[in-house]
Amino acid sequence: MFRTIHSIPGLIAALLVALIAATGAVLSVNPALERMQAAVPARGEVSVADLAGKVQANIPGVENIKRKPSGEIVVTYFDPDRPGVVTVDPRSGASTGAYEPSAFTLWITNLHRKLLLGDTGRAFAGAGAAAMLILSLSGAVMLAQRLGGWKKLLGRIHGTPSQRLHGELGRAAVAGLVLSAATGLFLSLSTFEILPDGSPAEAPFASASGGQTLPVGDLAALKAVDLNDLRQLTFPYPDDPSDVFTLTTDSGEMTVDPATGTVQTAATNTPFQTAYQWIYALHTGEGLWWLALVLGASASIVPIMTGTGLVIWVARRRARPRIAHNVGAQSADTVILVGSEGNSTWGFAGTLHAALTKAGHRVHTGAMNDVTVYRHADRLIVLTATYGDGEAPSSARRFLDRLANLKSAPARTYYVLGFGDRQFAHYCRFADMADRALAAKGAERLLDTARIDRQSAQAFAKWGVDLGHVLGTPLDLHHVPTRPRTCRLRLIERRDYGIDVDAHTAVLRFGVGEVRPSLHRRLFGARLPRFEAGDLVGILPPGNNVARFYSLASASRDGILEICVRKHPGGLCSTFLTGLEVGEEIDAFVRGNPGFRPQPGMAPVIMVGAGTGIGPLAGFIRRNETHRPIHLWFGARNPASDFLYEPDLKNWLTDRRLTGLHTAFSRLPAGSHVQDRLAADAETVRGLIATGAQVMVCGGRDMAAGVAEVFSGVLGPLGLTVEALRKEGRYVEDVY
């Protein structure tokens, strides 16, 4: 819900909000500049009468004295020879020069308040303030939800570079933006009299008592008012003996008899008028120059957040397939919820959606994260993959928590279909978790949880037949996987290991450029897609649209795309890759993996890898130009056959990109595994953890489980656990 609330006003009003914020940031500097230029007497040093008397003596024909919130004194006068407006020294009353507001500032103010369009522009500006308020509040709620609650709002933000930048900037600016937007909306509503006008109270009409007028400097009522409380003093009209002085202060307005110096009439501001003045000051920063700078800094962030927000929205829209005839969630009789990490599950959901729609059902398809109670739905169908070590995929990470908070089951009946790979230990584990959670919520399971291995279209079609029997509607689920958008990469270098011992492993380096490049590439050149070490590359074997993923051992700025591949018996993609000759090409695409990165800073990093799991770790070490302490524990079979990256590791030790190298080889006479070497080095590891080290583990699932067990023992004396480090982002894994 909050994502929808956040996205809609953001998309509609993105340019308007950015314009209002940018102009507000420019205007925020003015109060500080004016305060620097103004001479402000201490309270009790100068009264209104003192200033008025000196001004009248220095400037004939004074009509009006105004004190701006910055303390600057502006005098309007009319003399046949010298009409005009000047600024004056508050102590001497002498003119300091003509008052000439900046034309640029006036233009920016007009643009900020009414978009140069009069009242129509004021209405748009008010709408922009409302949109900014909605965006700020909904964004704060979304960030809190993403980080696990309000108490963790200051925690580390994960995601793509755009997501991290958007979150960090939003977190820094949200308080200032909420204050600016709320006060701006209040002022807009007052301008259009939707809220009462907040203008200062006006004293009732009064006439002078007559008689000889006193010098303005001797008027008792004006002597009683400190200059710092003055807003405006209007002088009587010279040729009208009945006219009076009108004095406006922060508390209201009064009229003063020029002959007696007494107050004739007075009006005090109502609480609303006083509140209005404060709200105006809070919004403009007038009189609060330091606050203006804070609010201006927050506002200056908005154009950047607008850009990152649009990037995130476009990426999200591109990531999901467009599903035709997707009815609203609360008007559907069938709801399909999708849990997907790489978007392939969305494709199966689209096929099911089309078949059910063709059969006459009103179908809504959405992400599992958006689960709610569907008032008119007869059934809920969940299609979900499992990510990593039995975890929820990205579009389902909040599903279990949100489901637990619902007052009832989302729908009366449900079905769950899991997608996974049988070679993994926790095959379709999250699908089972979703099934149990829905049953616990009171929904009725009408079909046992089914599993689809390796995105089998045949198994999906068979499940469709079973579902059709339960629904009483034949379903033909003929799913053709959509081929991902790929780029062509050419193999430019390879290093081979373990061929003689039937354990073929290769380090493959790819560059861009086809043998027969397209016209576009010939004209504009070719470049690698953007990626970091630890991201994933999806590779499509010839004749197959199902990608296999490999961790990247390089960053795009290295100028190469590098992976480590071990040939598996019967492995379609690994056989294809290890059989490539230099100059041959592949179809590939990149997927971000921002959760597997070294944390910022200079704290030590403990890297643990076995076999091809060293790939992304080598990529991180290669980019360690700051000489951050990195300690690598690496396990393999035999140093003579599969010591991957051996020359590079020795060079990195020499140039201090790598601080320590600890190896374990299982096929040596006194062989050991990497987890054994970690256990032997427990004191060293514990010391690094005590200084704030992060742990990064990459490799096979069994190895990772063994490493986690060793760390449980290592962390015990420190009062820590592996799970506690995971929550802090100090224990991350990339396992397969």
C-alpha positions, 0 to 999 in steps of 0.5 A: 500500500505504502509503495503505491501511495509513494509512487503515484504522487511521485510520478505525477508530481515529480517535476513539480516537486523538484522545481518547488524544492529547488527554488525553495533551496535557493530562497533559503539562503536569503534569511542568512544573507540578510541577517549578516547585513543587518545591524540588530540592537540588543533588546532594551537598547532602542525603542520604537519611539527612539528609532521613529524620532531619529528617522523623522529627523533624517528623512523628511516625509516618512510614511512607514517604518518596517522591520524585517524578520532579519532585523533590517529596517526599511523606510518608505518616504514621500518628499516632492524631491526625494520619494522612495524606499531606503534602509536605515541604521537602527541606532542612528536612524540615518539612511544607509542606501536605497532599498532595492530588492534583488530582481532575481530573488523576486523572480525565484520567489514568484516561481516558488510560490505561484509558478509565475502563473498567478492564482492558478500557479498558487494552486499547483504549488499547494498541490506540490507541497501536498505531494511532497508531504505524502512522499516524505511520510510514505517514504519514511514508512517504507524505509522503516519497513524495509529495515525491519522497524522504526528502531532500525531506521538508522541501520545499513541500507542494502540494494542497488546503487540507486536504491541505497542513494535514494534511501540515504538521502531520504533518511537525511532529509525527511525531517526537513522535508516534512516540516517544509511541506506541512507548513507550505501546505498550511500556507497554501490552504490559508491563501485560498481561505480554506483555513482562516486568514492568518493576517495580524489583527487590525485595530478598530478605526480611531481619530486623533484627539486634536491639539498640538502633536508631540514629537514622535520620539516623545510618544509614551506608547511607542517608547514602551515598545522595543524595536525588536518587537516592531513589525511596522509603524505607519505615520499619520497623513501630514494634512489630516489632523484626525489621522493616527499612528498605526503600530503593528507588532508580533502580538497585534495592532494598535493606534496611537494618538499623536497628540497624547501618545496614548493607545486609542484602540488595540487588537490582539492576535488570536491563537490562530494568528500567532500560530500562523506567524510561527508557521510562516517563519518556520516555512520561510526561515525569516527570523530563523536563518539557521533553520532556513539553511537546514530546510534548504539543505533538505530541499536541495536533495529533492531533485537528486531523489527525484532522479533516483526515484525515477530510476528505481521505478523504471527498473521495477517496471522493466523487471516485471512482465506486463500482464494484460487484463490485470484487474484490481486486487479487491475486485478479483475472484482469483488472486495470484501472488508471485515470489521471484528473485530473477523475474522468471516466476513472473513469466509463469504467473503471466501464463497462468493469469492469461489462462484463467482470464480466458476461462472467465475469471477476474484475475489479479496478479501481484507481488507476495509482498503486497498480500492483504485481505482480498474481499471478493476473492474465492481463491489465492494462488501463490507461485514462489521461488526460493532464494539462496539457503531456503530464503524468501525471494525479493518480491516475497521478503515481507510476505510472512510478516504481513500475513501474520499481521492480517486479521484473517486469511487473505482468501478462503482457499489457496494453492501454492506452487514452488519453483526451485532446483532439486540439487539444492538442499532446501529445494522449494523451502520457502514455498513450504513456509508459505503453505504452512503460514496460509494454513495457520491463518485459516485458509483451506488448502485445496491442492497439495503444494507442488514443485517445479524443478528447473523451470520445467514447462512440462511440469507446469503444464501438468500442474495446470491440469490438476488445478483445472480439475479442482476449479472445474475449468480445463487449463492449458498452461503452455508456457514458453520462457521469455528469453532475457535481453542479453549482450554478446560477449567474446572470450578473450582469455582463459586459464585452465586447472585440474584437467589431468585429474578430471576436475576441470575448472576454468577462469574465463575472461570475456570482453565486448564486441561481436565478430560481425558487430552491428552498425550501432556498435560500429558507430558508437562503440561497445561497452560492458554492462555495469556490474561490480564484483560479487554480482551475477552473470546469467548465461544462456547455453545454446538452444536454451532460454533458462539462464545459469548464474555465476558470481562475477570475479571482476567489476566493469571498470576492470574492462573484463567480465571474469568468472570461475567455472567448474565442469560438472558431469552432465552440466549443460552450461558448465560443459558449454563454457569450459569448452569455449575457445578464445574468440567464441561468444556467449549470450549473457546478462548481468543481475545485481547482487548488492547483498554480497559486498564488503561493508564501507570503511576500513574494518578488516574483512575475513573472506572464506572461499572454496573452489570456484567460490574464490571468484568474487573474493578475488574481484574484491581483493583486486579492487582493494587499492586502499589497502584495507586489511583483507584476510583470505581463507581458501580451500581446494583439492591440490595446489598442483591442480586447482590453486586458483588465482595463485599468481594473483594472490601472491602479487596482491600479498606483495602490494598489500591488497591482500593482508593474509592468505591461509590455504587448505588442500584436501587431497594432500597427505595431511589434507584439510578443508577450509573450515578445518583451517579456520578452526585451527586459526580460531584465535586469529579469526576471533581477534579480527572479529573483535576489531569489527571484521566482516565475514564473507563466505562464497562457495558450495552449500555444504562448505558454507554450513561447515564454516558457519558451524566453526564460526559459532564456536569462534564467536562464543567467547565474544558473546556473539552469534553468526545470526547476530552478525548476519543482522548487522550485515557482518556475515554474508554468504554467496552459496550455491 
